[in-house]
Amino acid sequence: MKTTTSKDGTVLAYDVHGSGPPLIYITGASCFRSFMPIVQDVKGFAREFTVYNYDRRGRGDSGDTLPWTVEREVEDIEAMIDAAGGEACLFGHSSGAVLALEAALRLGGKVRKVVLYDAAYVHDETAKARYMILGQAVLKLLEEGKNAEAMKSFLKGIGMPKAFVFLLPLVPGWRTMKALAPTLAYDLALTRELPPVERAAGVAVPMQVMVGQKSPSGLRDVANQLARAIPNAKFAELAGQDHMVSVKALLPRLVEFLK
């Protein structure tokens, strides 16, 4: 484990794997750097890239200086880019894709290229209203200290299969997932709005917008909105893939675009 320090003094824990161009992996809600699906992704990415796999603030071995803001999370990404040598590509998944887009808008030349997968904005006003209800329920559970219930409620609410959620307590890393449940408040704040298409029109960084063919229809709609808004963005729908994308399907696309 390595550490670096963000602008507000938050210590960020990260690992480095592989060789090649530097790639910062920005994970989504409920994930942390030693979570098995993340470890498997990093193992695959490391065949072609030097992968910087970090715990977002409030997760795993990283600190959590309050109050949280999206600006602080972007500063965390900047700290990771600096740790990688001052310039890097970004891969963001789900709410991590929201942060990757924000980093592209705010960090200028430090960001070489960006890949967004299943950026998890709400896609229309109806979905926004439903998501607001889910968010209120999750926040209430967190206020009551019911971390496990909050995590399960969130995952079911975003469409995770009920059987998967039921079996979560048997999954290695469940204890860590419960501990980072308060960070669901951060992900809810990141993803409760419609895609920022007007701001996205100002992106100057080369960007590829990707979505799974089997991902929820709302995420496919979001991907199309962003691809239309971002100047010269490349768009790809990955055949046979859903929100939990296979690294085998993803890696060739990353290589083609980023290298």
N, C-alpha and C positions, 0 to 999 in steps of 0.2 A: 504494500500500500504506500502511495505517495500522497502528499498534501500540498495544497496551495491556498492562498488567502485572497478572498474577494475584497472589493473596494471597501465594504462596510465592516471588514474584520472577520467575516464568517470563514471558518476553515472548511475547505472542500477536500474530500477524500477521493482518490482516483487510482486506477491501474492503467498501465500502458502495455499493449500487446502488439506484436507483429512488426512489420517494417513496410516502408513505402510512404506515400503522402500522408500527412497527418489528418485524421478524421475524428471529430468530436461527436460522440454518440449521446444524443439528448433523449432520454427515455420518457415514457408517458406515466400516467397515474398508476399508483400502487407498485411501481417498479423500483428496483435498487440494483446497484452494480453487481452484487453477488447472487441475484435471483437467477435461477437456473435458465429460464428462457433468454435472459440477457447475456449470461455467460456463453450460451450456445451461439447467439448472434455474434458476439465479439470474437469468438473462436473462428467463425467463418469470415468475418470482415478482415481479421488479422492476416489472412492469406495474401491480401493485396494492399492493406493500409497499415499505418501505425495508428492504432485505435486508442483514443483516450476515453475511457469508460469511467464516468464519475457519478457519485451520489449527489443528486440534486439536494439543495438545502432542506434540512429537516429529515433526511433519509439516511439510513445506514450509518456510516461513520462521519458524515458531514455535520456541521453545526447548523444552527437555525436562528440567526439574529432577527429579532422582530423590530418593527412590523414588516410583514411580507409585502412586497410590491413586485410587479412584473419587471420594473427597472432593475431591482436587485438580482432577479434571476438572469437578466441579460448581462449584468455585471459579472455574475458567476461564469457565464459562457465566455466572456472576455478574459477572465482570469484563466480559464482552461486553454483558450487560444494562446495566451501569453506563455503558459506552461509548455505549449506545443511548439514554441518558437516565434510566435507573433502573427502567424497566418495559418489558417486551417480551413478545411471543408467541414460542413456540418451535415449530419443526418439526424432528423427529428422524426419521432414516431408519436402519433396521437397528440396529446397535449404538448409533447416535446417538439412536434412540428410547429405548433403555435409559437413556441419560444424560438425555434430556428428562424421563422419568418421575422419575428421581432428583432432578432440579432442581425439579420440581413439588412433590415431597415435602419438600425441604429449604430452598427459597428463598422460600416464602410469597408475600407480596403483590407481589414483584418480577416474578412470572410471571403474565401476564394470562390466557392460554389456551395450550393445548398440543395439537399434532397428532402422533400417533405413526403411522408407516407401517412395517409389517413388523417390529415389535419382535423382535429376534433372540435371544430366550431359547430354550433347549431346551424342548421341550413335554412330555416325559415321561422316566421313568427310563431307558428303553432308549436314547432319543436322547442322553441325558446321558452314558451309558457310551460310546457311539460317539464322541461329541464329545470326550470325555476322551482317547481314543486319538489322534484327529486332533491335538488340542492338544499332546500329548506329542511327536508326530512333528514338528510345526512348531517347537516350542521347541528341540528337539534340533538341527534345521537352523540355527536362529538362533544357537545356542551355537557351532556350527561355522563361523559366518560365511557361510553359504550363503543369502544373502538372497533371491536370485532363486528358488531351489528352494523356500524356505519360503513365499514369496508364491504360487507356482504350486500347491504342495501344499495350502495353505489354501483357495484359490479352488476347486480341484477338489473338495476335501473338503466344501465347503458347497453344492456342486451346480452351480457354473458349468459351462457346456458345455465339453467338452474342446477343441473347435476354437477357442473364444474364448480359453482359457488358452494354447493353443499359439501363437496369433497375438499375444499380449500384447507380446512384445519389439518388435513393429513399431508399437505404438501410441504416439503422442506422450504423453510423461509416464511411460513405463516406467522411465526412469532414476530419477525421483522416487519411483515406487512401490517400487522396490528399496531406495532409501535409507530409506524409512519402514517397511520390513518389520519392524524390531524392535518397532514399535507394535502389531503383531498380538498380541503378548503381552498388551497392555492390552485389546484387543477380546475375546480369548479369556477373560480374567478377567471381563469385563462380561457375557458371554453364556453361560457354562458352567452356570448355575443355572436352575432352573425359574422361571417368572414369580412375582414376589413378591406373590401375590394378597392375603395378609393385610395387608401394608403398603400395597398399592394401595388397600385399602378406606379408607385415611385420606387419600386425595387430596382436597383442597378446591378445586383449580383446575379450571375447565371444561376438559374434555378430549374429543377425538375420537380414537378408535382406528380406524385404517384398515388394510386388507390387500388385496393383489391377488388377484383371482379365480383367476389362474394361478400365484400364489406357491406354494411348497412347502406341502404339507398341514400340516406341523408349525408353520409360521408362521401359518397360518389358525387352527389350534388355539390357539396362543398369543394371537392377537388376540381370540378369543372368550372365553378365560379372563380376560383383562384387562378386556374390555368388561363382563363380568358382575361383576367385582370392584370396579371404580372407580365410585363413586357418580355416578349421572346421566350416565355417559359416553355419548356418541353413537358409534354403530358404523357403518362403511361398508365394503362390499366393492366394489372398483373393477372393473367388468366389463372383461374382456379384458386386465387388467394383471398383470404379474408383479413380481418383486422390483425390476427396473429400471423403475420406474413412469414413464410419460410425463407431462411437465409439462402437456401439453394436457389430459390427463384429471384431473390432480391440482389444477391451479390453481382451477377453479370450486369445488371442495370447500373449499379453503383460504379462498377469498373468502366463501363462504356461512357458514362456521363462525367465522372469525376477525374478519371485518368486520361 
